């Protein structure tokens, strides 16, 4: 009997789900990154981002409050990161928006997940 890795278990759990990838280039502003299909909510599994200038990037569910923040990162110029969410993050409400705020330069961001 062989044991499955955590990644293999996750892949088996999402098999049959329609994986979604959303990408954006966000200037020093707030932008909506993911508007789920009507009647569904986003479930976020991965975030990949980089910035062109030193900036603070906040990824959040609907409104930028401490309770709704998925992550808030202070990044150096030309910095970036990959966040593999071990526990997927579900939108707090059906039809909820995934949004991002960038304080300076350009933020290149890709999120991966699914809708339920």
C-alpha positions as CSV (number, residue, x, y, z in Angstrom):
1,X,0.0,0.0,0.0
2,X,1.5,3.3,-1.0
3,X,0.7,6.6,0.7
4,X,-0.3,9.7,-1.4
5,X,1.5,13.0,-1.0
6,X,-0.4,16.0,0.1
7,X,-0.2,17.4,-3.4
8,X,-1.6,14.2,-4.9
9,X,-4.5,14.3,-2.4
10,X,-5.3,17.9,-3.3
11,X,-5.2,17.0,-7.0
12,X,-7.6,14.1,-6.5
13,X,-10.0,16.4,-4.5
14,X,-10.2,18.9,-7.3
15,X,-10.4,16.4,-10.1
16,X,-13.6,17.2,-12.0
17,X,-13.7,20.8,-10.8
18,X,-13.2,23.5,-13.4
19,X,-9.9,25.1,-12.4
20,X,-9.8,28.8,-13.0
21,X,-6.8,31.0,-13.7
22,X,-7.1,34.8,-13.5
23,X,-4.2,37.2,-14.4
24,X,-3.9,41.0,-14.2
25,X,-1.5,43.9,-14.4
26,X,-2.5,46.3,-11.7
27,X,-1.1,49.8,-11.4
28,X,-1.2,51.8,-8.2
29,X,-4.9,51.2,-7.7
30,X,-7.5,48.7,-6.6
31,X,-8.8,46.2,-9.1
32,X,-11.2,43.3,-9.3
33,X,-9.3,40.2,-10.1
34,X,-12.0,37.5,-10.1
35,X,-15.8,37.9,-10.5
36,X,-17.2,34.4,-10.1
37,X,-20.0,33.0,-12.2
38,X,-23.4,34.1,-10.9
39,X,-24.5,31.9,-8.0
40,X,-21.0,30.6,-7.2
41,X,-18.1,31.7,-5.0
42,X,-14.4,31.6,-5.7
43,X,-12.1,29.2,-3.9
44,X,-8.5,30.3,-4.1
45,X,-5.7,27.8,-4.1
46,X,-2.6,29.7,-5.3
47,X,-1.3,33.2,-5.7
48,X,1.7,34.2,-7.9
49,X,2.8,37.8,-8.0
50,X,5.6,40.2,-8.8
51,X,6.0,44.0,-8.6
52,X,8.1,46.5,-10.6
53,X,8.5,49.0,-7.7
54,X,8.7,48.7,-3.9
55,X,5.1,48.4,-2.9
56,X,2.5,46.9,-0.6
57,X,0.1,44.5,-2.3
58,X,-3.1,43.4,-0.6
59,X,-5.3,40.6,-1.9
60,X,-8.8,40.5,-0.3
61,X,-12.3,39.2,-0.4
62,X,-14.8,42.0,-1.5
63,X,-13.7,44.9,0.9
64,X,-10.2,45.7,2.2
65,X,-10.7,45.1,5.9
66,X,-8.5,43.1,8.2
67,X,-11.0,40.3,8.4
68,X,-11.3,40.0,4.6
69,X,-7.6,40.1,3.8
70,X,-6.1,36.9,2.3
71,X,-2.6,38.4,2.3
72,X,-0.9,41.8,2.6
73,X,2.7,41.9,1.4
74,X,5.4,44.6,1.5
75,X,7.6,43.8,-1.5
76,X,10.9,45.2,-2.6
77,X,11.3,46.5,-6.2
78,X,11.3,43.6,-8.7
79,X,10.3,41.3,-5.9
80,X,7.6,38.6,-5.9
81,X,6.3,35.5,-4.3
82,X,4.3,32.3,-4.8
83,X,1.8,31.4,-2.2
84,X,0.5,27.8,-2.3
85,X,-2.5,27.8,0.0
86,X,-2.5,24.5,1.8
87,X,-6.0,25.2,2.9
88,X,-8.0,26.8,0.1
89,X,-9.6,30.2,0.8
90,X,-13.3,30.4,0.1
91,X,-15.1,33.7,-0.7
92,X,-17.1,34.8,2.3
93,X,-20.3,35.1,0.1
94,X,-21.8,33.8,-3.1
95,X,-20.9,36.2,-5.9
96,X,-18.1,37.7,-3.8
97,X,-15.3,39.5,-5.7
98,X,-11.6,38.8,-5.3
99,X,-9.8,42.1,-5.3
100,X,-6.2,43.4,-5.2
101,X,-4.7,46.7,-4.2
102,X,-1.2,47.8,-5.2
103,X,0.5,50.9,-3.7
104,X,3.1,51.7,-6.4
105,X,4.4,50.6,-9.8
106,X,2.8,47.6,-11.5
107,X,1.8,44.3,-9.9
108,X,1.6,41.3,-12.1
109,X,-0.7,38.8,-10.4
110,X,-2.1,35.4,-11.2
111,X,-4.5,33.5,-9.0
112,X,-5.6,29.9,-9.4
113,X,-8.6,28.2,-7.9
114,X,-12.1,27.0,-8.7
115,X,-15.7,28.0,-8.3
116,X,-18.3,26.2,-6.2
